[in-house]
Amino acid sequence: MNRKLKGRIVEKFGTQFEFSKAVNEHECNVSRVIRGRRTLSKRERKTWAEALGEGITEALFSTEEYNG
């Protein structure tokens, strides 16, 4: 699970649903990205990063498991 991405989404939008509306993406796809079951294209990463007010960083979109 990408806790950094999930945390930033909740911090900025309150819920994954509100974020999904902002980036014109289905909520289940947002969940899949957070859980590491789907990767984003470069264009999608840019859209998501802009919506989150972040630069496009590997840390934000990493699919590595976090154990802490």
CORNOR-V64466 format. One record per pair of residues at least 24 apart in sequence whose ideal C-beta (glycine too) atoms are under 10 Angstrom apart, sorted by the first residue. I is the first residue (numbers start at 1). J is the second residue. Records with the same first field share a line. If there is no record, write none. Layout:
I=J ; J
//
This chain:
1=34 ; 35 ; 36 ; 63 ; 64 ; 65 ; 66 ; 67
2=33 ; 34 ; 35 ; 36 ; 59 ; 60 ; 61 ; 62 ; 63 ; 64 ; 65 ; 66
3=34 ; 65 ; 66 ; 67 ; 68
4=34 ; 54 ; 57 ; 59 ; 60 ; 61 ; 62 ; 66
5=30 ; 33 ; 34 ; 36 ; 48 ; 52 ; 54 ; 59 ; 60 ; 61 ; 62 ; 63
6=30 ; 31 ; 33 ; 34 ; 35 ; 66
8=48 ; 49 ; 51 ; 52 ; 53 ; 54 ; 60
9=33 ; 34 ; 48 ; 51 ; 52
11=52 ; 53
12=51 ; 52 ; 53 ; 54
13=51 ; 52
19=48 ; 51 ; 52
22=47 ; 48 ; 50 ; 51 ; 52
23=47 ; 48 ; 50 ; 51 ; 52
24=51
25=51
33=61 ; 63
34=63
35=63
36=62 ; 63 ; 64 ; 65 ; 66
37=63
38=63
39=63
//
